[in-house]
Amino acid sequence: MMKSRKKLGLTQAEFAWLIGVHEITVSKWERKILDPTSHQKMMISCFEKSNVDDLDVPTLLKTEGPVFTLVKILTTIKEISDKL
């Protein structure tokens, strides 16, 4: 999980905001104290499988907010998967 978050260049707080959980939850996931729900695992899996290197996620989060950022990431993932 930490790999996915760091690949996107996000802090725990930013990653939490994007997924819709508290940053302490992300900390607990990374320390293996708590497991994400199946829905949260699916969202995290989408980030792990994607190649979103061309997206500046931290800047998108700050300028556009979490909903737009999530839509942009998911759109990018869909475009990549459509090419496969």
Contacts in CASP RR format, 6 or more apart in sequence:
PFRMAT RR
TARGET T0000
AUTHOR 0000-0000-0000
METHOD contacts of the structure
MODEL  1
MMKSRKKLGLTQAEFAWLIGVHEITVSKWERKILDPTSHQKMMISCFEKS
NVDDLDVPTLLKTEGPVFTLVKILTTIKEISDKL
1 26 0 8 1.000
1 29 0 8 1.000
1 30 0 8 1.000
1 36 0 8 1.000
1 44 0 8 1.000
2 30 0 8 1.000
3 48 0 8 1.000
4 44 0 8 1.000
4 47 0 8 1.000
4 48 0 8 1.000
5 11 0 8 1.000
5 12 0 8 1.000
5 15 0 8 1.000
5 26 0 8 1.000
5 30 0 8 1.000
7 47 0 8 1.000
8 15 0 8 1.000
8 47 0 8 1.000
8 52 0 8 1.000
8 57 0 8 1.000
8 58 0 8 1.000
9 57 0 8 1.000
9 58 0 8 1.000
10 18 0 8 1.000
10 57 0 8 1.000
10 58 0 8 1.000
10 61 0 8 1.000
11 23 0 8 1.000
12 23 0 8 1.000
12 26 0 8 1.000
12 27 0 8 1.000
12 30 0 8 1.000
13 23 0 8 1.000
13 26 0 8 1.000
14 57 0 8 1.000
14 58 0 8 1.000
14 61 0 8 1.000
15 23 0 8 1.000
15 26 0 8 1.000
16 22 0 8 1.000
16 23 0 8 1.000
16 25 0 8 1.000
16 26 0 8 1.000
17 23 0 8 1.000
17 61 0 8 1.000
17 66 0 8 1.000
18 57 0 8 1.000
18 61 0 8 1.000
18 66 0 8 1.000
18 69 0 8 1.000
18 70 0 8 1.000
18 73 0 8 1.000
19 26 0 8 1.000
19 40 0 8 1.000
19 43 0 8 1.000
19 44 0 8 1.000
20 66 0 8 1.000
21 40 0 8 1.000
25 34 0 8 1.000
28 34 0 8 1.000
29 35 0 8 1.000
29 36 0 8 1.000
36 44 0 8 1.000
46 73 0 8 1.000
46 74 0 8 1.000
46 77 0 8 1.000
47 73 0 8 1.000
49 77 0 8 1.000
50 73 0 8 1.000
50 76 0 8 1.000
50 77 0 8 1.000
50 80 0 8 1.000
51 80 0 8 1.000
52 73 0 8 1.000
52 76 0 8 1.000
52 77 0 8 1.000
54 76 0 8 1.000
55 72 0 8 1.000
55 73 0 8 1.000
55 76 0 8 1.000
57 69 0 8 1.000
57 73 0 8 1.000
60 68 0 8 1.000
60 69 0 8 1.000
60 72 0 8 1.000
61 69 0 8 1.000
64 72 0 8 1.000
END
